[in-house]
Amino acid sequence: MSENYDSALTYNSYLAVDELLKLQKPLSAGPEHDEMLFIIIHQTYELWFKQLIHEFKQAQRALESGDTHYCLSILGRIRTILKV
């Protein structure tokens, strides 16, 4: 951890919450209530897909290095993500 950890890192800054919440930009002319839900659901799916790719790459590295136990642990995590 850096020396500036306590003063610089916050939940909002670490997760870039302000930037994240500005990514939903409905295109409809009128106030379409369901459009925001559609955008947020699909953005969330994309984030889960990104995490799955990250996990599969790590599982592959673990398998290639012969660490079967760790690979199985990662595959368990992948299974949990797919249940979401």
Buried (B, 14 or more C-beta within 10 A) or exposed (E): EEEEEEEEEEEEEEEEEEEEEEEEEBEEEEEEEEBBEEBEEEEEEEEEEEBBEEBEEBBEEBBEEEBEEBBEBBBEBBEEEEEE
